[in-house]
């Protein structure tokens, strides 16, 4: 019943007039640290498809088990004989898009890699792929389960560099992706992924600092790209990180966002969409991702504070969603 609520909420209350929901999203992991079984991972697919793209991979097996328990793979459960968890991981996540090489975005895939032998495709921008090959899949930190890098190469999966700003078809799925560079503090590269299915789009951000803090315009370049999609009612949702509360000093953000900067970036997007900024993003679904739990607060307290700070400053009419591990969303 709770899963049905999320489906209805995102569709019926989406004021940016889309013809119909087009995507499904399953949150395998939602945190930006601390909880090693609940780290940034989102499975995305067109509605009606059982072939998912993994947006980052901080948590895999634990997240799939949580999603199964909450009924988020109900359609596959009916069609699958044998172990549902294994079938999902082996056959229904053919592509992994890795935004950057920090452990909270790769650990689930890395741990599972020795058992993923269906030629799954791991894609990352060149800088990120170099870090993965040199520092992770190097036979010292972990085996090289891919087809490039340190020998011997086991070839269980295919590792490929993902070009920036160019549409790429994702094999064994119905999706295409265009990658954009992000700045995750002091010039450390991260990535945003714009997913496309026919004429429908979904935008996912890896970790990113605000343009004003990082002294660049990488987010602004993405806003210019997607503004026409919003005007044409083709962008169904944005997943954007907000790691800290507003109490976090700007010089201790470490390439992340907090609510006031998060909202500042959305206002910049609204200005790209329309001169009438108060209505430009009304009803747009924005998932608030990568919240970092605190050891000094009760569970979920940081998320509650961030959500309240975002609501208080939300003059754009955006629909903020705090994803929960294991939940399925349709939009």
C-alpha positions in Angstrom: 0.0 0.0 0.0 2.8 2.4 0.9 4.5 1.7 -2.5 1.2 2.5 -4.3 1.1 5.8 -2.4 4.4 6.9 -3.9 3.3 6.0 -7.4 0.1 8.1 -7.0 1.8 11.0 -5.3 4.4 11.5 -8.0 1.9 11.2 -10.8 -1.3 12.9 -9.7 0.4 15.9 -8.1 3.0 16.6 -10.8 1.8 20.0 -12.0 4.4 20.2 -14.8 1.9 18.7 -17.3 3.4 15.4 -18.4 1.3 13.1 -20.5 1.9 10.0 -18.4 4.6 8.6 -16.1 7.5 7.2 -18.1 10.1 6.0 -15.5 10.5 3.8 -12.5 13.2 4.3 -9.9 14.1 1.8 -7.1 16.3 3.2 -4.3 18.8 0.5 -3.3 20.7 2.9 -1.1 20.1 6.6 -0.2 22.7 7.8 2.3 26.0 9.6 1.6 28.0 7.9 4.2 28.1 6.0 7.5 25.5 3.3 6.7 27.5 0.8 4.7 24.4 -1.2 3.6 22.5 1.9 2.5 24.8 4.0 0.2 24.0 5.8 -3.0 22.4 3.5 -5.6 19.3 4.0 -7.7 18.0 1.6 -10.3 16.3 3.4 -13.2 14.3 1.9 -16.1 11.5 2.9 -18.4 8.1 2.0 -17.1 7.3 -1.5 -18.1 10.9 -2.6 -18.5 12.7 -5.1 -16.2 16.2 -4.1 -17.4 17.6 -1.5 -15.1 20.5 0.9 -15.2 22.3 1.4 -11.9 23.0 5.0 -11.1 26.1 4.6 -8.9 26.6 1.4 -6.9 27.4 2.1 -3.2 25.1 -0.7 -2.1 23.9 -3.6 -4.2 23.0 -6.9 -2.6 21.6 -5.4 0.6 19.6 -2.9 -1.3 18.1 -5.5 -3.6 17.1 -7.6 -0.6 15.4 -4.6 1.0 13.6 -3.7 -2.3 12.4 -7.3 -2.7 11.1 -7.3 0.9 9.1 -4.1 0.2 7.6 -5.5 -3.0 9.5 -3.2 -5.3 10.3 -6.1 -7.7 6.8 -7.5 -7.6 6.5 -8.0 -11.4 9.9 -9.8 -11.6 8.9 -11.9 -8.6 5.9 -13.3 -10.5 8.1 -14.1 -13.6 11.2 -15.5 -11.9 11.9 -19.1 -10.9 14.5 -19.7 -8.3 16.3 -17.1 -6.3 14.9 -13.6 -7.1 17.8 -11.7 -5.6 20.3 -13.5 -7.7 18.3 -13.2 -10.8 18.0 -9.5 -10.4 21.6 -8.9 -9.8 22.8 -11.3 -12.5 20.4 -10.6 -15.3 18.4 -7.4 -14.7 21.1 -4.8 -14.0 23.1 -4.9 -17.2 24.6 -1.4 -16.9 26.3 0.5 -14.1 26.9 4.3 -14.4 29.5 5.4 -11.9 29.6 9.2 -11.2 33.0 9.1 -9.4 35.2 6.6 -7.6 34.5 7.4 -3.9 33.7 4.2 -1.9 30.1 5.2 -1.1 29.4 5.2 -4.8 31.2 2.0 -5.8 31.4 -0.4 -2.9 28.3 -2.5 -3.7 29.5 -3.2 -7.2 33.1 -3.9 -6.1 32.1 -6.4 -3.5 29.8 -8.2 -5.8 32.1 -8.1 -8.9 33.6 -11.6 -8.4 30.1 -13.1 -8.8 28.8 -10.8 -11.6 29.7 -12.9 -14.7 27.1 -11.8 -17.2 29.3 -9.2 -19.0 27.7 -6.4 -17.1 28.8 -3.0 -18.4 30.5 -0.5 -16.1 30.7 3.0 -17.5 32.5 6.0 -16.1 34.1 9.1 -17.4 37.8 8.8 -18.3 39.2 10.3 -15.1 37.0 8.1 -12.9 37.8 4.9 -14.9 41.5 5.6 -14.4 41.1 5.9 -10.7 39.1 2.6 -10.6 41.6 0.7 -12.6 44.7 2.1 -10.8 43.4 2.1 -7.2 40.6 -0.5 -6.9 40.7 -3.2 -9.6 44.4 -3.6 -9.3 44.9 -7.1 -7.6 46.0 -5.3 -4.5 42.8 -3.7 -3.2 40.6 -6.0 -5.3 40.6 -8.4 -8.2 40.4 -7.0 -11.7 37.1 -8.5 -12.8 37.0 -6.4 -15.9 38.4 -6.5 -19.4 41.0 -3.6 -19.2 43.6 -2.6 -16.7 46.0 -4.7 -14.6 46.6 -8.2 -15.8 45.3 -10.8 -15.4 41.9 -9.5 -16.6 39.1 -11.8 -15.6 36.7 -10.3 -18.1 33.6 -11.0 -16.0 32.4 -7.4 -16.8 33.2 -4.9 -19.4 34.7 -1.6 -18.2 34.4 1.3 -20.7 35.1 5.0 -20.6 32.0 7.1 -21.0 32.5 10.2 -23.3 31.1 13.5 -22.1 28.2 15.4 -23.7 27.4 12.8 -26.2 24.4 10.4 -26.4 25.3 6.8 -25.9 22.9 3.8 -26.2 23.0 1.5 -23.1 23.0 -2.1 -24.2 20.3 -4.5 -23.0 18.2 -1.6 -21.9 15.9 0.8 -23.6 17.8 3.9 -22.4 20.4 6.3 -23.7 22.7 8.4 -21.5 24.5 11.7 -21.9 27.2 12.4 -19.3 28.1 15.9 -18.0 31.2 16.9 -15.9 30.7 18.0 -12.3 33.1 19.4 -9.7 33.2 17.5 -6.4 35.5 19.9 -4.6 39.0 21.2 -5.4 38.6 20.0 -9.0 37.8 16.4 -8.2 35.8 15.1 -11.1 32.2 13.8 -10.7 29.5 13.2 -13.2 25.8 13.9 -13.9 23.8 11.5 -16.1 20.9 12.5 -18.3 18.9 9.4 -19.2 16.6 9.3 -22.2 13.8 7.0 -23.2 12.1 8.1 -26.5 11.1 11.7 -25.7 11.3 11.4 -21.9 14.2 12.3 -19.6 15.5 11.8 -16.1 18.5 13.7 -14.6 20.8 12.2 -12.0 23.6 14.1 -10.2 26.6 12.4 -8.6 28.3 14.4 -5.8 28.7 18.0 -6.7 29.6 21.4 -5.1 27.7 24.5 -6.0 29.0 26.6 -8.9 29.5 29.6 -6.6 31.6 27.5 -4.2 33.6 25.7 -6.8 34.1 28.8 -9.0 32.9 27.2 -12.2 29.7 26.9 -14.2 29.3 23.1 -14.6 25.9 22.9 -13.0 24.8 26.0 -15.0 25.8 24.2 -18.2 23.5 21.3 -17.3 20.7 23.7 -16.6 21.0 25.2 -20.1 20.8 21.7 -21.5 17.7 20.6 -19.7 15.7 23.9 -19.7 14.1 23.2 -23.1 13.1 19.7 -21.8 11.3 21.3 -18.9 9.6 23.8 -21.2 8.4 20.9 -23.4 7.3 18.9 -20.3 9.8 16.1 -21.1 11.9 16.1 -17.9 10.3 13.8 -15.4 12.5 14.2 -12.4 15.9 15.4 -11.1 18.0 13.5 -8.5 20.2 16.1 -6.8 22.4 15.7 -3.7 22.1 17.6 -0.5 24.6 16.2 1.9 24.5 18.6 4.9 22.1 21.0 6.7 22.5 24.7 6.5 24.6 24.7 9.7 27.5 23.3 7.8 30.1 26.0 7.0 30.8 26.6 3.3 34.5 25.9 3.9 33.6 22.4 5.2 31.2 21.2 2.5 33.9 19.1 0.7 32.3 19.4 -2.7 28.7 18.9 -1.6 25.5 20.9 -1.3 23.4 22.1 1.6 19.8 23.4 1.3 20.5 27.1 0.7 23.0 26.2 -2.1 20.6 23.5 -3.4 17.8 26.1 -3.7 20.2 28.6 -5.3 21.0 26.2 -8.0 17.3 25.4 -8.6 16.6 29.2 -8.9 19.3 29.4 -11.6 17.5 26.5 -13.4 14.2 28.3 -13.2 15.7 31.4 -14.7 16.9 29.3 -17.6 13.4 27.9 -18.1 11.3 31.1 -18.0 11.5 34.8 -17.0 8.5 33.9 -14.7 10.7 32.0 -12.3 8.0 31.4 -9.6 6.1 29.1 -12.0 9.0 27.7 -14.1 9.5 24.6 -12.0 6.1 24.3 -10.3 5.4 20.6 -9.6 8.8 19.3 -10.8 9.8 16.2 -8.9 13.2 16.6 -7.3 14.7 13.7 -5.3 16.9 14.9 -2.5 19.8 12.4 -2.3 23.1 11.6 -0.6 22.1 12.9 2.9 24.9 12.2 5.3 23.7 10.8 8.7 25.3 12.3 11.8 26.7 10.5 14.8 25.4 13.2 17.1 21.8 13.1 16.1 19.1 10.3 16.1 18.5 8.3 12.9 16.9 10.4 10.1 17.2 13.7 12.1 19.6 15.2 9.5 17.1 14.2 6.7 14.3 15.9 8.6 16.2 19.1 9.1 17.3 19.2 5.5 13.8 18.6 4.3 12.4 21.3 6.5 15.1 23.8 5.3 14.2 23.0 1.7 10.5 23.3 2.3 11.0 26.7 4.0 12.9 28.1 1.1 10.8 26.5 -1.6 9.3 29.4 -3.5 9.4 27.5 -6.8 6.7 25.0 -6.0 9.1 22.1 -6.5 8.0 18.6 -5.2 10.8 17.5 -3.0 11.0 13.7 -2.3 13.3 12.1 0.3 13.8 8.6 -1.2 13.7 5.6 1.2 15.8 2.5 0.8 13.9 -0.2 -1.0 11.1 2.0 -2.3 9.9 2.1 -5.9 8.9 5.4 -7.5 7.0 5.9 -10.7 6.9 9.3 -12.4 
